Amino acid sequence: MSKSISGFSKLSKAQKIDWLLETHFLDKKNAKRILIQYWNSDDKLQQLHDEFIENTITNYYLPFGIAPNYLVNGKLFTIPMAIEESSVIAAASNAAKFWLDRGGFKTKVISTTKIGQVHFMFQGDFETLKTYFNAIKPQLFEDVKSITKNMQQRGGGIIDIELKDKTKDLKGYYQLHASFETLDAMGANFINSCLEQFAETFKTRALSFDAFSSEEKNIQIIMSILSNYVPDCLVRVEVSCNIEDLNEDATILPEEFAAKFIQAVKIAEVEPYRAVTHNKGIMNGIDAVVLATGNDFRAVEAGVHAYASRNGKYSSLTHAKVEHGIFTFWMEIPLALGTVGGLTNLHPLAKLSLEMLGNPNAKELMQIVAVAGLAQNFAALRSLITTGIQQGHMKMHLLNILNQFEANDNEKTTLIEHFKTNVATHNAVVEALKKLRLTNYD
Ligand code: HMG
């Protein structure tokens, strides 16, 4: 049985590893070898990674790949992607290539507002609370001046603060609901610092607000925190072409391709089981770029899926139509991203990714990330409605299966060739490898 430990955080890295090996592993030598294998030989770089998080004992690599040929608003990009799943980058590259000759991706940032809330309990008269809020509002802005000064100079800051009555949902529950423009920063620290100061001002000043009864003076702050739901931090991405230009696959007529594609999207619009997988495919692209550029993919995931449910039912993020002979496929998606602060300037690969993209500002990055999402969905749907997903996916996954069975370079070359003309399933690959090994042995 595992044992608990107090003061673990104060141990050195070596001591933490020793404790782990002692507590959880029978083959300590092997476990230590694996941990050390992933250390970086550059001590400074390793220390940087150690200090990103707490209790670091090693690094966990993800492959970092690139998808070229992305034409976005007339400009060519190579998109960096950090992801472990085979076929995602091939699909991204394939979709980029497809749309390169058909006008590329058109994008537009619709809005960039972010939200933060002070959640509090108040037992008293709402009208008096409203009077207090209106009286105190200028002071709320005044007391955060030292925090907002630089952001304001750059053109951002607090847009507004509203008082919200939430007592229909929960007895005594109210909010200060604040909206922010954080420009090129994701803004979490800026927003949270402002909110905590609002809470302090709001609570303290209430004590001397004469119109409050002694009970009303006692505003109870529950918490102050930004929201990762950002339906007003929205970007639109679209591809379109004449229907006859969807003609590159000889096995299906363009009209049939468009009709099946639109039905596939409509199914994801009405059927939540399908919508979740459909949107997962979109997030294959989005998460990979968000990660590669040092942004917070958990925040993006949470916000995107909430947005996909905004009408009360989980639904597709993408949409498709044919009008006047033009096929259009598009998506509007909320993305709170930063190109300054956080890991973006600290992680050397995040920095490199941003440089690869021409050092975009946050609005430009929103557009590139959205493009990666739409492209990924296009590639997946294109496969799903024609060959089926497994053909392309297994073609890419083949190396993983071969590695799992420790195939050598010759075996890999032979079997990659073999599966160019044979259907690759897990079983078929294992059988072919067995057969090859028997033949080689004979
Ligand atoms: P293909 O037509 O067999 O590829 O497609 P190809 O060998 O003819 O090459 C054409 C282009 O594809 C290449 O052009 C590349 O752009 C790209 P080139 O570079 O030669 O000028 N490409 C590659 N790029 C990098 N490395 C490679 C590579 N191979 C091709 N090795 C492909 C093969 C896999 C691209 C295609 O079948 C495809 O797009 N499939 C979709 C795969 C997919 O969506 N994978 C995501 C994982 S599955 C999933 O999680 C989501 C899902 O459930 C979501 C949903 O249900 O909606 C599907």
Residues whose N, C-alpha, C, O or C-beta is under 5 A from the ligand:
A	BS01	HMG	S86 S87 V88 I89 A90 A91 S93 N94 K97 T277 H278 G281 Q376 A379 A380 S383 I389 G392 H393
